[in-house]
Amino acid sequence: MLFPQTAPDEPTPVSVPNDFLPADRPYTECISAVQPLGCGSEARGGWEQGVLFGVLVAGLVIIGWRIVRSTRRRQQPAPTSGVSTPGPDAGS
């Protein structure tokens, strides 16, 4: 025999419950791009997810504020010191 059968002393695989799928419905009904009603669980979400969402929104606001600020600074004319400098055609 090239491939031996499983040895009798090997443990059988253990089924681990999934907290994100309900136990009273088949899992094929609850896996899709848009989750149907009645397929959610209490394990989803929570205060940690809300904090993460807040941090992401705050980060995006800071990035947007920095972009707007740097754009407005570039559009402002440079301050002049009152001394006029000759242009490129002034010497001829």
HTML snippet that shows the backbone in 3Dmol.js (N, CA, C, O; Angstrom):
<script src="https://3Dmol.org/build/3Dmol-min.js"></script>
<div id="view" style="width:600px;height:400px;position:relative"></div>
<script>
const pdb = `
ATOM      1  N   MET A   1       0.820  -1.165   0.000  1.00  0.00           N
ATOM      2  CA  MET A   1       0.000   0.000   0.000  1.00  0.00           C
ATOM      3  C   MET A   1       0.881   1.252   0.000  1.00  0.00           C
ATOM      4  O   MET A   1       1.759   1.396   0.850  1.00  0.00           O
ATOM      5  N   LEU A   2       0.643   2.151  -0.952  1.00  0.00           N
ATOM      6  CA  LEU A   2       1.428   3.377  -1.026  1.00  0.00           C
ATOM      7  C   LEU A   2       0.968   4.411  -0.009  1.00  0.00           C
ATOM      8  O   LEU A   2       1.788   5.083   0.617  1.00  0.00           O
ATOM      9  N   PHE A   3      -0.329   4.533   0.151  1.00  0.00           N
ATOM     10  CA  PHE A   3      -0.870   5.512   1.083  1.00  0.00           C
ATOM     11  C   PHE A   3      -1.584   4.765   2.204  1.00  0.00           C
ATOM     12  O   PHE A   3      -2.654   4.199   1.981  1.00  0.00           O
ATOM     13  N   PRO A   4      -1.023   4.755   3.379  1.00  0.00           N
ATOM     14  CA  PRO A   4      -1.661   4.008   4.461  1.00  0.00           C
ATOM     15  C   PRO A   4      -2.932   4.704   4.940  1.00  0.00           C
ATOM     16  O   PRO A   4      -3.069   5.923   4.841  1.00  0.00           O
ATOM     17  N   GLN A   5      -3.830   3.923   5.448  1.00  0.00           N
ATOM     18  CA  GLN A   5      -5.064   4.457   6.027  1.00  0.00           C
ATOM     19  C   GLN A   5      -4.722   5.183   7.327  1.00  0.00           C
ATOM     20  O   GLN A   5      -3.629   5.020   7.869  1.00  0.00           O
ATOM     21  N   THR A   6      -5.646   5.967   7.809  1.00  0.00           N
ATOM     22  CA  THR A   6      -5.373   6.682   9.059  1.00  0.00           C
ATOM     23  C   THR A   6      -5.196   5.673  10.191  1.00  0.00           C
ATOM     24  O   THR A   6      -5.887   4.657  10.271  1.00  0.00           O
ATOM     25  N   ALA A   7      -4.280   5.984  11.024  1.00  0.00           N
ATOM     26  CA  ALA A   7      -4.002   5.101  12.153  1.00  0.00           C
ATOM     27  C   ALA A   7      -5.141   5.200  13.160  1.00  0.00           C
ATOM     28  O   ALA A   7      -5.757   6.259  13.284  1.00  0.00           O
ATOM     29  N   PRO A   8      -5.432   4.134  13.872  1.00  0.00           N
ATOM     30  CA  PRO A   8      -6.535   4.161  14.832  1.00  0.00           C
ATOM     31  C   PRO A   8      -6.270   5.095  16.016  1.00  0.00           C
ATOM     32  O   PRO A   8      -7.209   5.469  16.719  1.00  0.00           O
ATOM     33  N   ASP A   9      -5.017   5.477  16.250  1.00  0.00           N
ATOM     34  CA  ASP A   9      -4.740   6.330  17.406  1.00  0.00           C
ATOM     35  C   ASP A   9      -4.832   7.821  17.089  1.00  0.00           C
ATOM     36  O   ASP A   9      -4.640   8.645  17.984  1.00  0.00           O
ATOM     37  N   GLU A  10      -5.123   8.193  15.829  1.00  0.00           N
ATOM     38  CA  GLU A  10      -5.259   9.605  15.472  1.00  0.00           C
ATOM     39  C   GLU A  10      -6.609  10.143  15.950  1.00  0.00           C
ATOM     40  O   GLU A  10      -7.620   9.451  15.839  1.00  0.00           O
ATOM     41  N   PRO A  11      -6.635  11.344  16.469  1.00  0.00           N
ATOM     42  CA  PRO A  11      -7.906  11.907  16.933  1.00  0.00           C
ATOM     43  C   PRO A  11      -8.788  12.300  15.748  1.00  0.00           C
ATOM     44  O   PRO A  11      -8.295  12.658  14.678  1.00  0.00           O
ATOM     45  N   THR A  12     -10.061  12.228  15.955  1.00  0.00           N
ATOM     46  CA  THR A  12     -10.991  12.648  14.905  1.00  0.00           C
ATOM     47  C   THR A  12     -11.100  14.166  14.933  1.00  0.00           C
ATOM     48  O   THR A  12     -10.931  14.777  15.988  1.00  0.00           O
ATOM     49  N   PRO A  13     -11.382  14.789  13.777  1.00  0.00           N
ATOM     50  CA  PRO A  13     -11.494  16.249  13.744  1.00  0.00           C
ATOM     51  C   PRO A  13     -12.644  16.729  14.630  1.00  0.00           C
ATOM     52  O   PRO A  13     -13.690  16.087  14.720  1.00  0.00           O
ATOM     53  N   VAL A  14     -12.429  17.853  15.268  1.00  0.00           N
ATOM     54  CA  VAL A  14     -13.417  18.431  16.170  1.00  0.00           C
ATOM     55  C   VAL A  14     -14.125  19.563  15.444  1.00  0.00           C
ATOM     56  O   VAL A  14     -13.479  20.397  14.810  1.00  0.00           O
ATOM     57  N   SER A  15     -15.424  19.596  15.531  1.00  0.00           N
ATOM     58  CA  SER A  15     -16.205  20.659  14.926  1.00  0.00           C
ATOM     59  C   SER A  15     -16.240  21.851  15.874  1.00  0.00           C
ATOM     60  O   SER A  15     -16.618  21.723  17.038  1.00  0.00           O
ATOM     61  N   VAL A  16     -15.842  23.006  15.362  1.00  0.00           N
ATOM     62  CA  VAL A  16     -15.823  24.223  16.165  1.00  0.00           C
ATOM     63  C   VAL A  16     -16.995  25.091  15.741  1.00  0.00           C
ATOM     64  O   VAL A  16     -17.141  25.368  14.551  1.00  0.00           O
ATOM     65  N   PRO A  17     -17.825  25.525  16.657  1.00  0.00           N
ATOM     66  CA  PRO A  17     -18.969  26.354  16.271  1.00  0.00           C
ATOM     67  C   PRO A  17     -18.516  27.724  15.779  1.00  0.00           C
ATOM     68  O   PRO A  17     -17.551  28.296  16.286  1.00  0.00           O
ATOM     69  N   ASN A  18     -19.225  28.234  14.788  1.00  0.00           N
ATOM     70  CA  ASN A  18     -18.943  29.554  14.241  1.00  0.00           C
ATOM     71  C   ASN A  18     -19.939  30.540  14.830  1.00  0.00           C
ATOM     72  O   ASN A  18     -21.146  30.399  14.638  1.00  0.00           O
ATOM     73  N   ASP A  19     -19.437  31.531  15.542  1.00  0.00           N
ATOM     74  CA  ASP A  19     -20.308  32.501  16.199  1.00  0.00           C
ATOM     75  C   ASP A  19     -21.007  33.438  15.224  1.00  0.00           C
ATOM     76  O   ASP A  19     -21.984  34.091  15.589  1.00  0.00           O
ATOM     77  N   PHE A  20     -20.520  33.511  13.994  1.00  0.00           N
ATOM     78  CA  PHE A  20     -21.084  34.437  13.026  1.00  0.00           C
ATOM     79  C   PHE A  20     -22.221  33.827  12.208  1.00  0.00           C
ATOM     80  O   PHE A  20     -22.908  34.552  11.489  1.00  0.00           O
ATOM     81  N   LEU A  21     -22.431  32.542  12.297  1.00  0.00           N
ATOM     82  CA  LEU A  21     -23.524  31.880  11.585  1.00  0.00           C
ATOM     83  C   LEU A  21     -24.503  31.293  12.597  1.00  0.00           C
ATOM     84  O   LEU A  21     -24.082  30.719  13.601  1.00  0.00           O
ATOM     85  N   PRO A  22     -25.801  31.429  12.347  1.00  0.00           N
ATOM     86  CA  PRO A  22     -26.767  30.874  13.301  1.00  0.00           C
ATOM     87  C   PRO A  22     -26.782  29.357  13.241  1.00  0.00           C
ATOM     88  O   PRO A  22     -26.558  28.765  12.185  1.00  0.00           O
ATOM     89  N   ALA A  23     -27.046  28.736  14.375  1.00  0.00           N
ATOM     90  CA  ALA A  23     -27.041  27.279  14.455  1.00  0.00           C
ATOM     91  C   ALA A  23     -28.347  26.674  13.955  1.00  0.00           C
ATOM     92  O   ALA A  23     -28.385  25.489  13.626  1.00  0.00           O
ATOM     93  N   ASP A  24     -29.417  27.464  13.890  1.00  0.00           N
ATOM     94  CA  ASP A  24     -30.718  26.909  13.522  1.00  0.00           C
ATOM     95  C   ASP A  24     -31.023  26.993  12.026  1.00  0.00           C
ATOM     96  O   ASP A  24     -32.099  26.566  11.605  1.00  0.00           O
ATOM     97  N   ARG A  25     -30.115  27.526  11.212  1.00  0.00           N
ATOM     98  CA  ARG A  25     -30.331  27.632   9.767  1.00  0.00           C
ATOM     99  C   ARG A  25     -29.152  27.021   9.039  1.00  0.00           C
ATOM    100  O   ARG A  25     -28.043  27.009   9.574  1.00  0.00           O
ATOM    101  N   PRO A  26     -29.363  26.509   7.821  1.00  0.00           N
ATOM    102  CA  PRO A  26     -28.222  26.000   7.037  1.00  0.00           C
ATOM    103  C   PRO A  26     -27.277  27.146   6.670  1.00  0.00           C
ATOM    104  O   PRO A  26     -27.723  28.256   6.377  1.00  0.00           O
ATOM    105  N   TYR A  27     -25.991  26.875   6.687  1.00  0.00           N
ATOM    106  CA  TYR A  27     -25.022  27.935   6.444  1.00  0.00           C
ATOM    107  C   TYR A  27     -25.080  28.457   5.017  1.00  0.00           C
ATOM    108  O   TYR A  27     -24.665  29.589   4.770  1.00  0.00           O
ATOM    109  N   THR A  28     -25.583  27.667   4.068  1.00  0.00           N
ATOM    110  CA  THR A  28     -25.657  28.136   2.685  1.00  0.00           C
ATOM    111  C   THR A  28     -26.683  29.250   2.514  1.00  0.00           C
ATOM    112  O   THR A  28     -26.598  30.020   1.557  1.00  0.00           O
ATOM    113  N   GLU A  29     -27.638  29.348   3.410  1.00  0.00           N
ATOM    114  CA  GLU A  29     -28.620  30.425   3.329  1.00  0.00           C
ATOM    115  C   GLU A  29     -28.051  31.749   3.816  1.00  0.00           C
ATOM    116  O   GLU A  29     -28.559  32.804   3.438  1.00  0.00           O
ATOM    117  N   CYS A  30     -27.029  31.727   4.631  1.00  0.00           N
ATOM    118  CA  CYS A  30     -26.534  32.942   5.272  1.00  0.00           C
ATOM    119  C   CYS A  30     -25.249  33.479   4.662  1.00  0.00           C
ATOM    120  O   CYS A  30     -24.790  34.543   5.075  1.00  0.00           O
ATOM    121  N   ILE A  31     -24.655  32.798   3.707  1.00  0.00           N
ATOM    122  CA  ILE A  31     -23.417  33.274   3.097  1.00  0.00           C
ATOM    123  C   ILE A  31     -23.759  33.893   1.753  1.00  0.00           C
ATOM    124  O   ILE A  31     -24.133  33.194   0.811  1.00  0.00           O
ATOM    125  N   SER A  32     -23.627  35.220   1.674  1.00  0.00           N
ATOM    126  CA  SER A  32     -23.882  35.934   0.423  1.00  0.00           C
ATOM    127  C   SER A  32     -23.299  37.329   0.552  1.00  0.00           C
ATOM    128  O   SER A  32     -22.812  37.711   1.616  1.00  0.00           O
ATOM    129  N   ALA A  33     -23.351  38.086  -0.532  1.00  0.00           N
ATOM    130  CA  ALA A  33     -22.843  39.455  -0.509  1.00  0.00           C
ATOM    131  C   ALA A  33     -23.705  40.330   0.393  1.00  0.00           C
ATOM    132  O   ALA A  33     -23.185  41.172   1.124  1.00  0.00           O
ATOM    133  N   VAL A  34     -25.016  40.136   0.344  1.00  0.00           N
ATOM    134  CA  VAL A  34     -25.943  40.865   1.209  1.00  0.00           C
ATOM    135  C   VAL A  34     -26.579  39.840   2.132  1.00  0.00           C
ATOM    136  O   VAL A  34     -27.295  38.944   1.686  1.00  0.00           O
ATOM    137  N   GLN A  35     -26.314  39.981   3.409  1.00  0.00           N
ATOM    138  CA  GLN A  35     -26.775  38.977   4.364  1.00  0.00           C
ATOM    139  C   GLN A  35     -28.295  39.070   4.550  1.00  0.00           C
ATOM    140  O   GLN A  35     -28.812  40.152   4.826  1.00  0.00           O
ATOM    141  N   PRO A  36     -29.015  37.953   4.402  1.00  0.00           N
ATOM    142  CA  PRO A  36     -30.459  37.975   4.609  1.00  0.00           C
ATOM    143  C   PRO A  36     -30.822  38.212   6.077  1.00  0.00           C
ATOM    144  O   PRO A  36     -29.989  38.051   6.969  1.00  0.00           O
ATOM    145  N   LEU A  37     -32.063  38.592   6.306  1.00  0.00           N
ATOM    146  CA  LEU A  37     -32.529  38.809   7.670  1.00  0.00           C
ATOM    147  C   LEU A  37     -32.509  37.509   8.458  1.00  0.00           C
ATOM    148  O   LEU A  37     -32.793  36.443   7.912  1.00  0.00           O
ATOM    149  N   GLY A  38     -32.183  37.592   9.705  1.00  0.00           N
ATOM    150  CA  GLY A  38     -32.169  36.422  10.574  1.00  0.00           C
ATOM    151  C   GLY A  38     -30.878  35.645  10.543  1.00  0.00           C
ATOM    152  O   GLY A  38     -30.782  34.594  11.177  1.00  0.00           O
ATOM    153  N   CYS A  39     -29.874  36.128   9.822  1.00  0.00           N
ATOM    154  CA  CYS A  39     -28.603  35.403   9.761  1.00  0.00           C
ATOM    155  C   CYS A  39     -27.519  36.037  10.626  1.00  0.00           C
ATOM    156  O   CYS A  39     -26.424  35.484  10.732  1.00  0.00           O
ATOM    157  N   GLY A  40     -27.791  37.160  11.232  1.00  0.00           N
ATOM    158  CA  GLY A  40     -26.786  37.823  12.053  1.00  0.00           C
ATOM    159  C   GLY A  40     -26.638  37.161  13.403  1.00  0.00           C
ATOM    160  O   GLY A  40     -27.379  36.240  13.745  1.00  0.00           O
ATOM    161  N   SER A  41     -25.690  37.630  14.153  1.00  0.00           N
ATOM    162  CA  SER A  41     -25.494  37.113  15.504  1.00  0.00           C
ATOM    163  C   SER A  41     -25.018  38.246  16.394  1.00  0.00           C
ATOM    164  O   SER A  41     -24.626  39.310  15.914  1.00  0.00           O
ATOM    165  N   GLU A  42     -25.058  38.006  17.686  1.00  0.00           N
ATOM    166  CA  GLU A  42     -24.611  39.011  18.638  1.00  0.00           C
ATOM    167  C   GLU A  42     -23.087  39.151  18.636  1.00  0.00           C
ATOM    168  O   GLU A  42     -22.562  40.127  19.174  1.00  0.00           O
ATOM    169  N   ALA A  43     -22.378  38.204  18.048  1.00  0.00           N
ATOM    170  CA  ALA A  43     -20.918  38.253  18.036  1.00  0.00           C
ATOM    171  C   ALA A  43     -20.403  39.309  17.061  1.00  0.00           C
ATOM    172  O   ALA A  43     -19.237  39.695  17.139  1.00  0.00           O
ATOM    173  N   ARG A  44     -21.230  39.773  16.165  1.00  0.00           N
ATOM    174  CA  ARG A  44     -20.802  40.787  15.199  1.00  0.00           C
ATOM    175  C   ARG A  44     -20.942  42.167  15.815  1.00  0.00           C
ATOM    176  O   ARG A  44     -21.858  42.428  16.594  1.00  0.00           O
ATOM    177  N   GLY A  45     -20.026  43.037  15.455  1.00  0.00           N
ATOM    178  CA  GLY A  45     -20.110  44.416  15.915  1.00  0.00           C
ATOM    179  C   GLY A  45     -19.662  44.566  17.343  1.00  0.00           C
ATOM    180  O   GLY A  45     -18.807  43.822  17.823  1.00  0.00           O
ATOM    181  N   GLY A  46     -20.242  45.527  18.016  1.00  0.00           N
ATOM    182  CA  GLY A  46     -19.872  45.794  19.399  1.00  0.00           C
ATOM    183  C   GLY A  46     -19.166  47.131  19.495  1.00  0.00           C
ATOM    184  O   GLY A  46     -19.007  47.836  18.499  1.00  0.00           O
ATOM    185  N   TRP A  47     -18.750  47.471  20.689  1.00  0.00           N
ATOM    186  CA  TRP A  47     -18.122  48.772  20.898  1.00  0.00           C
ATOM    187  C   TRP A  47     -16.759  48.862  20.220  1.00  0.00           C
ATOM    188  O   TRP A  47     -16.336  49.953  19.837  1.00  0.00           O
ATOM    189  N   GLU A  48     -16.065  47.739  20.063  1.00  0.00           N
ATOM    190  CA  GLU A  48     -14.764  47.779  19.409  1.00  0.00           C
ATOM    191  C   GLU A  48     -14.891  48.204  17.953  1.00  0.00           C
ATOM    192  O   GLU A  48     -14.065  48.961  17.445  1.00  0.00           O
ATOM    193  N   GLN A  49     -15.932  47.710  17.285  1.00  0.00           N
ATOM    194  CA  GLN A  49     -16.150  48.073  15.894  1.00  0.00           C
ATOM    195  C   GLN A  49     -16.503  49.559  15.787  1.00  0.00           C
ATOM    196  O   GLN A  49     -16.082  50.221  14.838  1.00  0.00           O
ATOM    197  N   GLY A  50     -17.262  50.086  16.736  1.00  0.00           N
ATOM    198  CA  GLY A  50     -17.585  51.508  16.733  1.00  0.00           C
ATOM    199  C   GLY A  50     -16.362  52.379  16.944  1.00  0.00           C
ATOM    200  O   GLY A  50     -16.221  53.422  16.304  1.00  0.00           O
ATOM    201  N   VAL A  51     -15.476  51.960  17.836  1.00  0.00           N
ATOM    202  CA  VAL A  51     -14.241  52.710  18.077  1.00  0.00           C
ATOM    203  C   VAL A  51     -13.365  52.689  16.832  1.00  0.00           C
ATOM    204  O   VAL A  51     -12.801  53.716  16.454  1.00  0.00           O
ATOM    205  N   LEU A  52     -13.245  51.546  16.200  1.00  0.00           N
ATOM    206  CA  LEU A  52     -12.447  51.445  14.985  1.00  0.00           C
ATOM    207  C   LEU A  52     -13.009  52.344  13.890  1.00  0.00           C
ATOM    208  O   LEU A  52     -12.249  53.018  13.196  1.00  0.00           O
ATOM    209  N   PHE A  53     -14.317  52.363  13.727  1.00  0.00           N
ATOM    210  CA  PHE A  53     -14.949  53.230  12.733  1.00  0.00           C
ATOM    211  C   PHE A  53     -14.658  54.693  13.048  1.00  0.00           C
ATOM    212  O   PHE A  53     -14.359  55.470  12.141  1.00  0.00           O
ATOM    213  N   GLY A  54     -14.741  55.079  14.315  1.00  0.00           N
ATOM    214  CA  GLY A  54     -14.444  56.454  14.703  1.00  0.00           C
ATOM    215  C   GLY A  54     -12.998  56.843  14.419  1.00  0.00           C
ATOM    216  O   GLY A  54     -12.729  57.953  13.959  1.00  0.00           O
ATOM    217  N   VAL A  55     -12.075  55.938  14.691  1.00  0.00           N
ATOM    218  CA  VAL A  55     -10.657  56.213  14.425  1.00  0.00           C
ATOM    219  C   VAL A  55     -10.423  56.369  12.924  1.00  0.00           C
ATOM    220  O   VAL A  55      -9.684  57.258  12.502  1.00  0.00           O
ATOM    221  N   LEU A  56     -11.044  55.515  12.117  1.00  0.00           N
ATOM    222  CA  LEU A  56     -10.880  55.628  10.665  1.00  0.00           C
ATOM    223  C   LEU A  56     -11.455  56.936  10.138  1.00  0.00           C
ATOM    224  O   LEU A  56     -10.832  57.586   9.299  1.00  0.00           O
ATOM    225  N   VAL A  57     -12.626  57.331  10.615  1.00  0.00           N
ATOM    226  CA  VAL A  57     -13.229  58.590  10.180  1.00  0.00           C
ATOM    227  C   VAL A  57     -12.358  59.767  10.612  1.00  0.00           C
ATOM    228  O   VAL A  57     -12.146  60.694   9.829  1.00  0.00           O
ATOM    229  N   ALA A  58     -11.855  59.744  11.836  1.00  0.00           N
ATOM    230  CA  ALA A  58     -10.984  60.818  12.307  1.00  0.00           C
ATOM    231  C   ALA A  58      -9.707  60.902  11.470  1.00  0.00           C
ATOM    232  O   ALA A  58      -9.248  61.999  11.153  1.00  0.00           O
ATOM    233  N   GLY A  59      -9.138  59.768  11.116  1.00  0.00           N
ATOM    234  CA  GLY A  59      -7.949  59.760  10.266  1.00  0.00           C
ATOM    235  C   GLY A  59      -8.224  60.355   8.898  1.00  0.00           C
ATOM    236  O   GLY A  59      -7.412  61.122   8.381  1.00  0.00           O
ATOM    237  N   LEU A  60      -9.361  60.009   8.306  1.00  0.00           N
ATOM    238  CA  LEU A  60      -9.704  60.567   6.999  1.00  0.00           C
ATOM    239  C   LEU A  60      -9.961  62.070   7.080  1.00  0.00           C
ATOM    240  O   LEU A  60      -9.610  62.805   6.157  1.00  0.00           O
ATOM    241  N   VAL A  61     -10.567  62.536   8.170  1.00  0.00           N
ATOM    242  CA  VAL A  61     -10.800  63.974   8.349  1.00  0.00           C
ATOM    243  C   VAL A  61      -9.465  64.708   8.467  1.00  0.00           C
ATOM    244  O   VAL A  61      -9.296  65.776   7.879  1.00  0.00           O
ATOM    245  N   ILE A  62      -8.531  64.158   9.209  1.00  0.00           N
ATOM    246  CA  ILE A  62      -7.219  64.791   9.360  1.00  0.00           C
ATOM    247  C   ILE A  62      -6.492  64.840   8.024  1.00  0.00           C
ATOM    248  O   ILE A  62      -5.897  65.864   7.687  1.00  0.00           O
ATOM    249  N   ILE A  63      -6.529  63.767   7.265  1.00  0.00           N
ATOM    250  CA  ILE A  63      -5.875  63.748   5.954  1.00  0.00           C
ATOM    251  C   ILE A  63      -6.515  64.777   5.031  1.00  0.00           C
ATOM    252  O   ILE A  63      -5.806  65.512   4.343  1.00  0.00           O
ATOM    253  N   GLY A  64      -7.841  64.842   5.003  1.00  0.00           N
ATOM    254  CA  GLY A  64      -8.527  65.826   4.166  1.00  0.00           C
ATOM    255  C   GLY A  64      -8.201  67.249   4.575  1.00  0.00           C
ATOM    256  O   GLY A  64      -8.002  68.115   3.723  1.00  0.00           O
ATOM    257  N   TRP A  65      -8.146  67.498   5.890  1.00  0.00           N
ATOM    258  CA  TRP A  65      -7.811  68.830   6.386  1.00  0.00           C
ATOM    259  C   TRP A  65      -6.399  69.235   5.962  1.00  0.00           C
ATOM    260  O   TRP A  65      -6.171  70.381   5.575  1.00  0.00           O
ATOM    261  N   ARG A  66      -5.458  68.304   6.034  1.00  0.00           N
ATOM    262  CA  ARG A  66      -4.076  68.608   5.628  1.00  0.00           C
ATOM    263  C   ARG A  66      -3.981  68.900   4.139  1.00  0.00           C
ATOM    264  O   ARG A  66      -3.220  69.776   3.727  1.00  0.00           O
ATOM    265  N   ILE A  67      -4.742  68.178   3.328  1.00  0.00           N
ATOM    266  CA  ILE A  67      -4.733  68.429   1.873  1.00  0.00           C
ATOM    267  C   ILE A  67      -5.292  69.808   1.578  1.00  0.00           C
ATOM    268  O   ILE A  67      -4.710  70.557   0.792  1.00  0.00           O
ATOM    269  N   VAL A  68      -6.415  70.155   2.197  1.00  0.00           N
ATOM    270  CA  VAL A  68      -7.017  71.475   1.971  1.00  0.00           C
ATOM    271  C   VAL A  68      -6.080  72.573   2.440  1.00  0.00           C
ATOM    272  O   VAL A  68      -5.912  73.579   1.751  1.00  0.00           O
ATOM    273  N   ARG A  69      -5.468  72.395   3.599  1.00  0.00           N
ATOM    274  CA  ARG A  69      -4.553  73.406   4.136  1.00  0.00           C
ATOM    275  C   ARG A  69      -3.347  73.626   3.234  1.00  0.00           C
ATOM    276  O   ARG A  69      -2.961  74.768   2.984  1.00  0.00           O
ATOM    277  N   SER A  70      -2.749  72.546   2.745  1.00  0.00           N
ATOM    278  CA  SER A  70      -1.576  72.705   1.884  1.00  0.00           C
ATOM    279  C   SER A  70      -1.958  73.293   0.530  1.00  0.00           C
ATOM    280  O   SER A  70      -1.169  74.029  -0.063  1.00  0.00           O
ATOM    281  N   THR A  71      -3.152  72.982   0.031  1.00  0.00           N
ATOM    282  CA  THR A  71      -3.607  73.552  -1.237  1.00  0.00           C
ATOM    283  C   THR A  71      -3.833  75.052  -1.090  1.00  0.00           C
ATOM    284  O   THR A  71      -3.463  75.817  -1.980  1.00  0.00           O
ATOM    285  N   ARG A  72      -4.429  75.481   0.004  1.00  0.00           N
ATOM    286  CA  ARG A  72      -4.661  76.911   0.220  1.00  0.00           C
ATOM    287  C   ARG A  72      -3.346  77.665   0.417  1.00  0.00           C
ATOM    288  O   ARG A  72      -3.230  78.812  -0.013  1.00  0.00           O
ATOM    289  N   ARG A  73      -2.372  77.055   1.045  1.00  0.00           N
ATOM    290  CA  ARG A  73      -1.068  77.715   1.224  1.00  0.00           C
ATOM    291  C   ARG A  73      -0.370  77.916  -0.108  1.00  0.00           C
ATOM    292  O   ARG A  73       0.280  78.943  -0.303  1.00  0.00           O
ATOM    293  N   ARG A  74      -0.480  76.986  -1.016  1.00  0.00           N
ATOM    294  CA  ARG A  74       0.163  77.128  -2.325  1.00  0.00           C
ATOM    295  C   ARG A  74      -0.492  78.209  -3.162  1.00  0.00           C
ATOM    296  O   ARG A  74       0.167  78.839  -3.989  1.00  0.00           O
ATOM    297  N   GLN A  75      -1.777  78.430  -2.958  1.00  0.00           N
ATOM    298  CA  GLN A  75      -2.490  79.413  -3.765  1.00  0.00           C
ATOM    299  C   GLN A  75      -2.246  80.834  -3.270  1.00  0.00           C
ATOM    300  O   GLN A  75      -2.494  81.777  -4.021  1.00  0.00           O
ATOM    301  N   GLN A  76      -1.780  81.028  -2.061  1.00  0.00           N
ATOM    302  CA  GLN A  76      -1.516  82.365  -1.537  1.00  0.00           C
ATOM    303  C   GLN A  76      -0.243  82.915  -2.173  1.00  0.00           C
ATOM    304  O   GLN A  76       0.729  82.180  -2.345  1.00  0.00           O
ATOM    305  N   PRO A  77      -0.239  84.218  -2.528  1.00  0.00           N
ATOM    306  CA  PRO A  77       0.988  84.797  -3.099  1.00  0.00           C
ATOM    307  C   PRO A  77       2.068  84.904  -2.024  1.00  0.00           C
ATOM    308  O   PRO A  77       1.782  85.094  -0.842  1.00  0.00           O
ATOM    309  N   ALA A  78       3.298  84.778  -2.464  1.00  0.00           N
ATOM    310  CA  ALA A  78       4.419  84.865  -1.533  1.00  0.00           C
ATOM    311  C   ALA A  78       4.542  86.290  -1.025  1.00  0.00           C
ATOM    312  O   ALA A  78       4.345  87.230  -1.795  1.00  0.00           O
ATOM    313  N   PRO A  79       4.863  86.478   0.246  1.00  0.00           N
ATOM    314  CA  PRO A  79       5.006  87.844   0.767  1.00  0.00           C
ATOM    315  C   PRO A  79       6.231  88.526   0.158  1.00  0.00           C
ATOM    316  O   PRO A  79       7.283  87.909  -0.005  1.00  0.00           O
ATOM    317  N   THR A  80       6.078  89.799  -0.171  1.00  0.00           N
ATOM    318  CA  THR A  80       7.198  90.547  -0.750  1.00  0.00           C
ATOM    319  C   THR A  80       7.824  91.403   0.340  1.00  0.00           C
ATOM    320  O   THR A  80       7.147  91.832   1.275  1.00  0.00           O
ATOM    321  N   SER A  81       9.119  91.643   0.211  1.00  0.00           N
ATOM    322  CA  SER A  81       9.833  92.425   1.216  1.00  0.00           C
ATOM    323  C   SER A  81       9.858  93.913   0.873  1.00  0.00           C
ATOM    324  O   SER A  81      10.398  94.707   1.643  1.00  0.00           O
ATOM    325  N   GLY A  82       9.293  94.302  -0.254  1.00  0.00           N
ATOM    326  CA  GLY A  82       9.298  95.703  -0.631  1.00  0.00           C
ATOM    327  C   GLY A  82      10.445  96.044  -1.563  1.00  0.00           C
ATOM    328  O   GLY A  82      10.415  97.107  -2.182  1.00  0.00           O
ATOM    329  N   VAL A  83      11.444  95.205  -1.693  1.00  0.00           N
ATOM    330  CA  VAL A  83      12.566  95.434  -2.591  1.00  0.00           C
ATOM    331  C   VAL A  83      12.242  94.750  -3.898  1.00  0.00           C
ATOM    332  O   VAL A  83      11.977  93.548  -3.938  1.00  0.00           O
ATOM    333  N   SER A  84      12.264  95.531  -4.976  1.00  0.00           N
ATOM    334  CA  SER A  84      11.945  94.933  -6.268  1.00  0.00           C
ATOM    335  C   SER A  84      13.201  94.333  -6.860  1.00  0.00           C
ATOM    336  O   SER A  84      14.274  94.934  -6.811  1.00  0.00           O
ATOM    337  N   THR A  85      13.064  93.178  -7.403  1.00  0.00           N
ATOM    338  CA  THR A  85      14.200  92.520  -8.066  1.00  0.00           C
ATOM    339  C   THR A  85      13.977  92.640  -9.555  1.00  0.00           C
ATOM    340  O   THR A  85      12.847  92.546 -10.035  1.00  0.00           O
ATOM    341  N   PRO A  86      15.033  92.845 -10.268  1.00  0.00           N
ATOM    342  CA  PRO A  86      14.884  92.987 -11.729  1.00  0.00           C
ATOM    343  C   PRO A  86      14.462  91.666 -12.356  1.00  0.00           C
ATOM    344  O   PRO A  86      14.887  90.594 -11.923  1.00  0.00           O
ATOM    345  N   GLY A  87      13.638  91.755 -13.360  1.00  0.00           N
ATOM    346  CA  GLY A  87      13.185  90.575 -14.076  1.00  0.00           C
ATOM    347  C   GLY A  87      14.267  90.084 -15.030  1.00  0.00           C
ATOM    348  O   GLY A  87      15.346  90.671 -15.098  1.00  0.00           O
ATOM    349  N   PRO A  88      13.988  89.019 -15.763  1.00  0.00           N
ATOM    350  CA  PRO A  88      14.991  88.467 -16.675  1.00  0.00           C
ATOM    351  C   PRO A  88      15.318  89.408 -17.839  1.00  0.00           C
ATOM    352  O   PRO A  88      16.415  89.321 -18.391  1.00  0.00           O
ATOM    353  N   ASP A  89      14.391  90.317 -18.235  1.00  0.00           N
ATOM    354  CA  ASP A  89      14.630  91.195 -19.372  1.00  0.00           C
ATOM    355  C   ASP A  89      15.152  92.568 -18.942  1.00  0.00           C
ATOM    356  O   ASP A  89      15.329  93.436 -19.796  1.00  0.00           O
ATOM    357  N   ALA A  90      15.397  92.789 -17.684  1.00  0.00           N
ATOM    358  CA  ALA A  90      15.789  94.101 -17.189  1.00  0.00           C
ATOM    359  C   ALA A  90      17.208  94.472 -17.562  1.00  0.00           C
ATOM    360  O   ALA A  90      17.510  95.663 -17.628  1.00  0.00           O
ATOM    361  N   GLY A  91      18.078  93.542 -17.806  1.00  0.00           N
ATOM    362  CA  GLY A  91      19.474  93.836 -18.085  1.00  0.00           C
ATOM    363  C   GLY A  91      19.737  94.255 -19.521  1.00  0.00           C
ATOM    364  O   GLY A  91      20.831  94.754 -19.782  1.00  0.00           O
ATOM    365  N   SER A  92      18.830  94.095 -20.470  1.00  0.00           N
ATOM    366  CA  SER A  92      19.133  94.420 -21.853  1.00  0.00           C
ATOM    367  C   SER A  92      18.678  95.768 -22.282  1.00  0.00           C
ATOM    368  O   SER A  92      18.881  96.150 -23.434  1.00  0.00           O
TER     369      SER A  92
END
`;
const viewer = $3Dmol.createViewer("view");
viewer.addModel(pdb, "pdb");
viewer.setStyle({}, {cartoon: {color: "spectrum"}});
viewer.zoomTo();
viewer.render();
</script>
